[in-house]
Amino acid sequence: MKEKQKLSELSLEALQAKQKQLVGVVAGLGIVMAIALVVIIYAAVKNKNYALLALAFALPVTLMPVLIYAGQLRTEIKARSSK
């Protein structure tokens, strides 16, 4: 299995490539989650099963690790660009 490198060990070009890739992943996941959110809310209201609303509000929390990693990438790129 490939060993994961720390952000501080990567070059600036590699960090920028990772950031571009991550933006695409977040955009794709965001679109899929928005559609899923609408479907879950619709199903909850139509079937009068309001317990599904808890799932709908918890769905965006699953993006938090990706957003945290994106913030770390952004911080590392800014730190290197200012040098």
N, C-alpha and C positions, 0 to 999 in steps of 0.2 A: 504494500500500500504506500502511496506517495505521502511523504512527510510534509506537513503544512509549514510553510515558512512564515516567520513573523513579518509584519509590515515594515519594520525598521531594516530588514535585510533585503528588501526588494528595491530595485532601481526606480527612479522617478517615472520613467516610461512605462514600466510594468504596473506601477500604481495607477497611472492614468488609464491604462488599458483595462485594469480591473474595475476602475470606477465607471468607465463607459459600459462595460459588460453588466455591472451591477444596476446601472440605471435602466437598462433594457429589461432585466429580470424583475425589478421592482415595478416597472410600468406594466409588464405582462401580468404579474401576480395581482397588481392593483385592479386591473380591468376584470380579471377573472373573479376576484373577491367582490367587486362591486356588483357584478351580475349575480353572483351567489347570494349576496346580501338582499338584493331585490327579490329574488326567487324565494328565499326563506321568509322574508317579511310577508310576501304575498300568500305563501302557503300557511303561515301562522294566522293571518287574518281570515282567509277563506275557510280554513278548517276549524277556526276558533280554538286553536291549540296555541295559546299564548306563551307556553313554556319555550317554544321555538325562538321567541324574541331574545331570550337570554343567549342563545347560540348566535343569533345575528349580531348582538352587541359585543360578543367575545371574539368574533371572527377577525376584526382588525388587529387584535392583540398579537396574532400569529405573525404579523409583519415586523414586530418590534426588533427581533434579533437582526434582521436584514438592515433595518434602518439604523440600528446602533453601529453595525459594521460599516455602513456607508458614512456615518459621521466620523468614525475612526480613520477611514480612508481619506476623507476630506481634510481632516486635521493634519494627517501625515503629509499630504500633498502641499498644504499651506506652509507647513513648517519647513519643508525642503525648498519650496519656491522662494521663500523670503531670505534664504541663505545667500 
